[in-house]
Amino acid sequence: MRNGRSIDFALACAGGRRARIPHQRQVGFQKARSGDSGCRPAGVRGDAGVNAFAQAQDRQPLLSVRDIAVHFGGIKALDGVSFGLERGQILGLIGPNGAGKTTLFNCLSRLYTPTSGDILFAGATLLDRPAHRVAESGIGRTFQNLATFSRLSVRDNIRIGAHSASNSDIASDALRLPWVRRNEAEIDGVVDELIDYLELARVADMPASGLPFGTLKRVELARALASKPTLLLLDEPAGGLNHDEITELGERIRKIRDDRNVTILLVEHHMNLVMAISDIVVVLNFGRKISEGSPATVQADPEVIRAYLGDGK
Ligand SMILES: Nc1ncnc2c1ncn2[C@@H]1O[C@H](COP(=O)(O)OP(=O)(O)OP(=O)(O)O)[C@@H](O)[C@H]1O
């Protein structure tokens, strides 16, 4: 075995102790929040008058990664990786150390531009959008190492996420134009709702510094959700959490998908969590996709087991 993560994967393969997460796999949106107006792209999923265009949009994957390659000098961090993610699915991206997960995640959040290939989001290429415009196009993310502002209150940290999706500008803000005031009132509502939803009321007006790690992870989740993303990218959300917190996190991720019509892609080393909540698992090794399918399919794939455990030679 190569490392502790291999042991974790072996346990998951062998049906070892699992996060206790009710598994009601639910692909597609079943529930929409009442009063939810903003986060769903126009024409997607329907009321009575669903038209052919909306149906066609529904059928195409929300995210299409097409033959992506990323080279760092002579290193092929990613080498022809393709997969799709349907609306309403949870996709777990896994692989041993150095497999290319972070590189792929950074391409999706536009921190990296692939050497070749394309990434389509809602049918349009992502590659012509700079990283700072990704949130406004409907993609939210959390960070492996918390990226909260320690001196700001929890409430203000969450507000930052909501502002990243607003179309306000410095001049309009300074003039306090009527539409800016309406916008601010709307943002207040979004932030209040998220404070409630992620059980942060008790700490809402405290500075982020000094709050427990698990609480800060929820703040970060709230900030990512404040931009009302269609696609949420989670970078090792279980990192640093204890067993009970990971179980709770798994339930929370599924609930977010179901309650808020959010499609989710997570990069995660914690196999029990990935296998318990994912609809689809994509496995990378040395920059290539070696397996893709349901958690059961992937766990039984000899190539995946070899990648994690070695071939015993
Ligand atoms: N900025 C970079 N410059 C050069 N090589 C890099 C860079 N980023 C990643 N790599 C290399 O690309 C390969 C893939 O790395 P990546 O960090 O994407 O893997 P990973 O699956 O996220 O690994 P881990 O699980 O350890 O975080 C590795 O060989 C790594 O050393």
The ligand as an SDF file (V2000), in Angstrom:
LIG
                    3D

 31 33  0  0  0  0  0  0  0  0999 V2000
    2.0850   24.1870  -11.0020 N   0  0  0  0  0  0  0  0  0  0  0  0
    2.6450   23.0200  -11.2910 C   0  0  0  0  0  0  0  0  0  0  0  0
    3.8570   22.9460  -11.8810 N   0  0  0  0  0  0  0  0  0  0  0  0
    4.4320   21.7600  -12.2040 C   0  0  0  0  0  0  0  0  0  0  0  0
    3.8640   20.5670  -11.9510 N   0  0  0  0  0  0  0  0  0  0  0  0
    2.6530   20.5740  -11.3670 C   0  0  0  0  0  0  0  0  0  0  0  0
    1.9860   21.7880  -10.9970 C   0  0  0  0  0  0  0  0  0  0  0  0
    0.7910   21.4680  -10.4350 N   0  0  0  0  0  0  0  0  0  0  0  0
    0.7200   20.1230  -10.4360 C   0  0  0  0  0  0  0  0  0  0  0  0
    1.8250   19.5960  -11.0000 N   0  0  0  0  0  0  0  0  0  0  0  0
    2.1020   18.1730  -11.2010 C   0  0  0  0  0  0  0  0  0  0  0  0
    0.9840   17.6780  -11.9210 O   0  0  0  0  0  0  0  0  0  0  0  0
    0.6280   16.3780  -11.4440 C   0  0  0  0  0  0  0  0  0  0  0  0
   -0.8030   16.4040  -10.9390 C   0  0  0  0  0  0  0  0  0  0  0  0
   -0.8580   17.1880   -9.7550 O   0  0  0  0  0  0  0  0  0  0  0  0
   -2.2190   17.5190   -8.9900 P   0  0  0  0  0  0  0  0  0  0  0  0
   -1.8620   18.4310   -7.8780 O   0  0  0  0  0  0  0  0  0  0  0  0
   -3.2280   17.9780   -9.9590 O   0  0  0  0  0  0  0  0  0  0  0  0
   -2.6230   16.0780   -8.4290 O   0  0  0  0  0  0  0  0  0  0  0  0
   -3.7040   15.7100   -7.3050 P   0  0  0  0  0  0  0  0  0  0  0  0
   -4.4300   14.5370   -7.8040 O   0  0  0  0  0  0  0  0  0  0  0  0
   -4.4880   16.9090   -6.9510 O   0  0  0  0  0  0  0  0  0  0  0  0
   -2.7470   15.2990   -6.0940 O   0  0  0  0  0  0  0  0  0  0  0  0
   -3.0260   15.3790   -4.5020 P   0  0  0  0  0  0  0  0  0  0  0  0
   -4.0690   14.3760   -4.2020 O   0  0  0  0  0  0  0  0  0  0  0  0
   -1.6920   14.9950   -3.9230 O   0  0  0  0  0  0  0  0  0  0  0  0
   -3.4330   16.7890   -4.1810 O   0  0  0  0  0  0  0  0  0  0  0  0
    1.6500   16.0340  -10.3590 C   0  0  0  0  0  0  0  0  0  0  0  0
    2.6750   15.2940  -10.9740 O   0  0  0  0  0  0  0  0  0  0  0  0
    2.1510   17.3740   -9.9110 C   0  0  0  0  0  0  0  0  0  0  0  0
    3.4570   17.2900   -9.3940 O   0  0  0  0  0  0  0  0  0  0  0  0
  1  2  1  0
  2  3  1  0
  2  7  2  0
  3  4  2  0
  4  5  1  0
  5  6  2  0
  6  7  1  0
  6 10  1  0
  7  8  1  0
  8  9  2  0
  9 10  1  0
 10 11  1  0
 11 12  1  0
 11 30  1  0
 12 13  1  0
 13 14  1  0
 13 28  1  0
 14 15  1  0
 15 16  1  0
 16 17  2  0
 16 18  1  0
 16 19  1  0
 19 20  1  0
 20 21  2  0
 20 22  1  0
 20 23  1  0
 23 24  1  0
 24 25  2  0
 24 26  1  0
 24 27  1  0
 28 29  1  0
 28 30  1  0
 30 31  1  0
M  END
$$$$
